[in-house]
Every structure is written in C-alpha cells, then in structure tokens.
C-alpha cells in the first residue's frame, strides 16, 4: 500500500487493524508511527488509537517484534 498519498486517519486505521490482526507491532509499524507523529498534526481520535496500541503492549495483549 502506498502510504504517501493517504490521509493520516486512513494510515492510522490501517496500521491499528494490521497490528491487532497480527498481534505484533513490527519495526515497519514503528517507523510509520514515528513518521505520523513527526509530520502530521494528529487529531485526538488518532492519538487515542495509537495510545490503545501502546496500552495493549503494556498489558501483554500485543507484542513488539525486533
């Protein structure tokens, strides 16, 4: 998927879906998150979705891949 032409909301929704479906936050996912934080002014809804990923990692529901 070409993430350069999509809106941040679409990228975040797809990212959250991929992470929850696989149960793993990959290095590529982390790069995408970093890019979103650095290059876009995220909405509260977007920030909440990302925070849910981090909460799930802390709870052990998701893993981080090396």
C-alpha positions as CSV (number, residue, x, y, z in Angstrom):
1,X,0.0,0.0,0.0
2,X,1.3,3.4,-0.9
3,X,1.1,5.4,2.3
4,X,2.4,8.6,0.8
5,X,-0.9,9.5,-0.8
6,X,-3.2,8.6,2.1
7,X,-4.5,10.8,4.8
8,X,-3.1,10.2,8.3
9,X,-6.5,8.9,9.5
10,X,-6.5,6.2,6.9
11,X,-2.9,5.3,7.6
12,X,-3.6,5.0,11.4
13,X,-6.8,3.0,10.9
14,X,-5.0,0.5,8.6
15,X,-2.0,0.4,11.0
16,X,-4.2,-0.3,14.0
17,X,-6.0,-3.0,12.1
18,X,-2.8,-4.7,11.0
19,X,-1.2,-4.6,14.4
20,X,-4.3,-6.1,16.2
21,X,-4.8,-8.7,13.5
22,X,-1.3,-10.0,13.7
23,X,-0.8,-9.3,17.4
24,X,2.7,-7.8,16.7
25,X,4.0,-4.3,16.3
26,X,6.7,-4.6,13.8
27,X,9.7,-2.3,13.1
28,X,7.9,-1.0,10.0
29,X,4.8,-0.2,12.0
30,X,7.0,1.8,14.5
31,X,8.6,3.7,11.6
32,X,5.2,4.6,10.3
33,X,4.1,5.8,13.8
34,X,7.2,7.9,14.1
35,X,6.6,9.4,10.7
36,X,3.0,10.3,11.6
37,X,4.0,12.0,14.9
38,X,6.7,14.0,13.2
39,X,5.0,15.1,10.0
40,X,1.3,15.4,10.8
41,X,-0.9,17.3,13.3
42,X,-2.9,14.3,14.6
43,X,-6.4,14.5,15.9
44,X,-7.4,13.4,19.4
45,X,-9.1,10.3,17.8
46,X,-5.8,9.4,16.0
47,X,-3.8,9.8,19.2
48,X,-6.3,7.7,21.2
49,X,-6.0,4.9,18.6
50,X,-2.2,4.9,18.9
51,X,-2.4,5.1,22.7
52,X,-4.6,2.0,22.6
53,X,-1.8,0.1,20.8
54,X,0.7,1.1,23.5
55,X,-1.7,0.2,26.3
56,X,-2.2,-3.3,24.7
57,X,1.5,-3.8,24.5
58,X,1.9,-2.9,28.2
59,X,-0.9,-5.3,29.1
60,X,0.7,-8.1,27.1
61,X,-2.1,-8.3,24.6
62,X,0.3,-7.3,21.8
63,X,4.0,-7.9,21.3
64,X,6.8,-5.8,19.8
65,X,8.9,-7.6,17.1
66,X,12.6,-7.0,17.0
